[in-house]
Amino acid sequence: FFANFLVGEARKNDHSFPSVQEERGALIYNYVPHGADSHQSYIFPPASAPRAHDVLRSGGGGPGQGIAVGHPVAEQQITWLYVHSLEKASAFVGKVLELELVLDQGPCRIYRVFLENFLGVCNSRPPPTSVPPLTYTIVVSSRDLVDRWYSFLAAKGDAAIVVTSPAHSAEFKVYAFNFYDPDREQSLGFYRFEVQAFDVPPAPPSPTRGGEIRFASSRPPVGGKSLGSVVLV
């Protein structure tokens, strides 16, 4: 009843944003939830803090606080990895990592990693002939989520994926593990993948909370959608 009531009330609102950029700047997906899967919180800055699209229009509030006027907006991001066998690479990304295929371009296939961030695999140009200095890192908010990613991938078996044990790096102040495609000849074996959580997030939430949404759920976000109740505080 509670969810249906909220959705019904929201549908009565005929307001709209003046641009797609401003609409995307207001989405909850711009915020990272904190906490375990049984209690996840979205922490918002106070209302007086400038929003992303306000900073963009005003030219920013100083170094590191915004994008200069006239700077084009980046709306999506794709990382391209090149392989000999598109089918084998697609099997690793789509079946082992279980990422969603969003576009098949023929020689290239694009998979969604998170929201507007994507991983593309291609055989349109030769792959590297030696191990490239590249790490594809998935960042999560807690050690618990790192461990859950590890359990999820390790359960696939050594024939499907090579996974190192999670460990803490005092030098980089992260808790992380690496994983690899075992096929170095035809697929993505030359590339190093990583899942990590920072000891201190690069952009921590404001200590002054302007609002918080808590999600209570017992289902893991990996390998399925996390569904649960919503509490406004």
C-alpha positions as CSV (number, residue, x, y, z in Angstrom):
1,F,0.0,0.0,0.0
2,F,2.7,2.5,1.0
3,A,4.7,2.0,-2.3
4,N,1.5,2.2,-4.4
5,F,0.4,5.4,-2.6
6,L,3.8,7.1,-3.2
7,V,3.9,6.1,-6.9
8,G,0.3,7.3,-7.3
9,E,1.0,10.6,-5.8
10,A,4.1,11.1,-7.8
11,R,2.2,10.5,-11.1
12,K,0.0,13.5,-10.3
13,N,3.1,15.7,-10.7
14,D,3.4,17.1,-14.2
15,H,6.5,19.1,-13.6
16,S,9.5,18.5,-15.9
17,F,13.2,19.6,-16.1
18,P,14.2,22.1,-18.8
19,S,16.9,19.8,-20.1
20,V,18.1,16.2,-20.0
21,Q,21.3,17.3,-18.3
22,E,19.4,18.9,-15.4
23,E,17.1,15.9,-15.1
24,R,20.1,13.5,-14.9
25,G,21.8,15.8,-12.3
26,A,18.7,15.3,-10.0
27,L,18.6,11.5,-10.2
28,I,19.3,9.4,-7.1
29,Y,21.8,7.4,-9.1
30,N,24.2,10.2,-8.7
31,Y,24.6,9.2,-5.1
32,V,26.3,6.1,-3.7
33,P,24.5,4.1,-1.0
34,H,26.3,3.5,2.2
35,G,26.0,0.5,4.5
36,A,25.3,-3.2,4.2
37,D,22.5,-4.7,2.1
38,S,20.2,-4.9,5.1
39,H,20.5,-1.2,5.7
40,Q,21.6,1.1,2.9
41,S,21.5,4.9,3.2
42,Y,21.6,7.6,0.6
43,I,23.0,10.8,2.2
44,F,22.3,14.1,0.5
45,P,24.1,17.4,1.0
46,P,22.1,20.3,2.6
47,A,19.8,22.2,0.4
48,S,22.2,25.2,0.4
49,A,24.9,23.2,-1.2
50,P,25.2,23.8,-5.0
51,R,23.9,21.0,-7.2
52,A,25.8,19.6,-10.2
53,H,23.8,21.4,-12.9
54,D,23.8,24.7,-10.8
55,V,27.6,24.5,-10.6
56,L,27.9,23.8,-14.3
57,R,25.8,26.9,-15.2
58,S,27.6,29.2,-12.7
59,G,31.1,28.1,-13.6
60,G,31.9,26.4,-10.4
61,G,32.9,27.6,-6.9
62,G,36.6,27.1,-7.0
63,P,39.2,24.4,-7.8
64,G,37.7,21.0,-7.8
65,Q,34.2,22.2,-7.1
66,G,32.7,22.3,-10.6
67,I,33.1,22.5,-14.4
68,A,33.9,25.7,-16.2
69,V,31.3,27.4,-18.2
70,G,31.3,26.1,-21.8
71,H,32.8,22.7,-20.8
72,P,30.8,19.9,-22.6
73,V,28.9,17.5,-20.4
74,A,30.0,13.8,-20.3
75,E,26.8,11.8,-20.2
76,Q,28.1,8.2,-20.6
77,Q,31.4,6.4,-20.4
78,I,32.6,3.3,-22.2
79,T,35.9,1.5,-21.8
80,W,36.9,-0.6,-24.9
81,L,38.9,-3.8,-24.6
82,Y,40.1,-5.6,-27.8
83,V,40.3,-9.4,-28.3
84,H,40.8,-12.0,-31.0
85,S,37.6,-13.8,-30.2
86,L,34.5,-11.7,-29.7
87,E,32.4,-14.7,-28.8
88,K,34.8,-15.9,-26.1
89,A,35.1,-12.4,-24.6
90,S,31.4,-11.9,-24.7
91,A,30.9,-15.2,-22.9
92,F,33.2,-14.1,-20.1
93,V,31.6,-10.6,-19.7
94,G,28.0,-11.7,-20.3
95,K,27.9,-15.2,-18.7
96,V,30.7,-15.2,-16.1
97,L,30.5,-11.5,-14.9
98,E,26.7,-11.5,-15.8
99,L,26.8,-8.0,-17.2
100,E,23.9,-6.8,-19.3
101,L,24.3,-6.6,-23.1
102,V,22.9,-3.2,-24.1
103,L,24.1,-2.9,-27.7
104,D,25.5,-5.4,-30.3
105,Q,27.3,-3.5,-33.1
106,G,28.6,-6.5,-34.9
107,P,32.4,-6.4,-34.2
108,C,31.8,-4.7,-30.9
109,R,29.4,-5.4,-28.0
110,I,28.6,-3.0,-25.2
111,Y,27.7,-4.2,-21.6
112,R,26.4,-2.1,-18.8
113,V,28.6,-2.1,-15.7
114,F,26.7,0.5,-13.6
115,L,24.1,3.1,-14.7
116,E,25.7,5.1,-17.5
117,N,29.1,3.3,-17.3
118,F,29.8,0.6,-19.9
119,L,32.4,-2.0,-20.9
120,G,32.9,-2.7,-24.6
121,V,34.6,-5.7,-26.1
122,C,35.7,-5.7,-29.8
123,N,37.6,-7.6,-32.4
124,S,37.7,-4.6,-34.8
125,R,41.4,-4.1,-34.1
126,P,44.2,-6.3,-32.9
127,P,44.5,-6.9,-29.1
128,P,47.7,-6.1,-27.3
129,T,50.6,-8.5,-27.9
130,S,51.8,-8.2,-24.3
131,V,50.2,-7.4,-20.9
132,P,49.0,-3.8,-21.1
133,P,49.4,-1.4,-18.2
134,L,45.7,-1.3,-17.6
135,T,43.4,-2.2,-14.7
136,Y,39.6,-2.2,-15.0
137,T,38.4,-1.4,-11.5
138,I,34.9,-1.8,-10.1
139,V,34.6,0.4,-6.9
140,V,32.2,-0.5,-4.2
141,S,31.4,1.2,-0.9
142,S,32.4,-1.4,1.7
143,R,34.6,-4.4,2.4
144,D,31.5,-6.5,2.8
145,L,30.6,-5.7,-0.9
146,V,34.2,-6.6,-2.0
147,D,33.8,-10.0,-0.2
148,R,30.4,-10.5,-1.8
149,W,31.8,-9.8,-5.3
150,Y,34.6,-12.3,-4.5
151,S,32.2,-15.0,-3.4
152,F,30.0,-14.4,-6.5
153,L,33.0,-14.7,-8.9
154,A,34.9,-17.4,-7.1
155,A,31.8,-19.6,-7.3
156,K,32.1,-19.6,-11.1
157,G,35.1,-22.0,-10.8
158,D,38.7,-21.9,-11.9
159,A,37.9,-22.9,-15.5
160,A,35.7,-19.8,-15.9
161,I,37.7,-17.1,-14.0
162,V,40.9,-16.7,-12.1
163,V,40.3,-14.8,-8.8
164,T,42.8,-13.7,-6.2
165,S,42.0,-13.5,-2.5
166,P,40.8,-10.1,-1.1
167,A,43.5,-8.3,0.8
168,H,44.1,-4.8,2.3
169,S,46.8,-2.5,0.8
170,A,48.3,-0.2,3.4
171,E,50.1,1.7,0.6
172,F,47.0,2.5,-1.4
173,K,44.5,2.3,1.6
174,V,42.1,0.0,-0.3
175,Y,40.6,-3.5,0.3
176,A,40.6,-5.3,-3.0
177,F,41.1,-8.4,-5.2
178,N,41.9,-9.0,-8.8
179,F,40.3,-11.3,-11.3
180,Y,41.2,-12.5,-14.8
181,D,39.8,-14.2,-17.8
182,P,41.8,-17.5,-18.0
183,D,41.9,-17.4,-21.8
184,R,45.0,-15.3,-22.7
185,E,45.0,-16.4,-26.4
186,Q,41.6,-15.4,-27.7
187,S,39.7,-13.6,-25.0
188,L,40.4,-11.0,-22.2
189,G,43.2,-12.8,-20.3
190,F,45.7,-10.0,-20.9
191,Y,43.6,-7.5,-19.0
192,R,43.5,-7.2,-15.2
193,F,40.2,-6.6,-13.5
194,E,39.8,-5.5,-9.9
195,V,37.1,-4.9,-7.3
196,Q,38.0,-2.5,-4.5
197,A,36.7,-0.4,-1.6
198,F,38.6,2.7,-0.4
199,D,39.4,3.0,3.3
200,V,38.3,6.6,2.9
201,P,36.1,7.3,-0.2
202,P,37.7,9.9,-2.6
203,A,34.5,12.0,-2.3
204,P,32.9,11.3,1.1
205,P,29.4,12.6,1.7
206,S,28.8,15.9,3.4
207,P,28.8,15.6,7.3
208,T,25.7,17.9,7.3
209,R,22.8,15.8,6.0
210,G,20.1,17.5,4.1
211,G,18.1,14.3,3.8
212,E,18.5,10.5,3.8
213,I,16.7,7.6,2.1
214,R,17.2,4.2,3.7
215,F,16.7,1.0,1.7
216,A,16.1,-2.2,3.7
217,S,16.7,-5.3,1.7
218,S,17.8,-8.9,2.2
219,R,18.8,-9.6,-1.4
220,P,22.3,-9.0,-2.7
221,P,22.8,-6.5,-5.5
222,V,25.2,-8.8,-7.4
223,G,23.5,-11.1,-9.8
224,G,20.0,-9.7,-9.3
225,K,18.1,-6.5,-8.5
226,S,18.0,-5.4,-4.9
227,L,14.4,-5.0,-3.8
228,G,13.1,-3.8,-0.5
229,S,11.3,-1.2,1.5
230,V,12.0,2.5,1.5
231,V,12.1,4.8,4.6
232,L,12.2,8.6,4.3
233,V,13.9,10.4,7.2
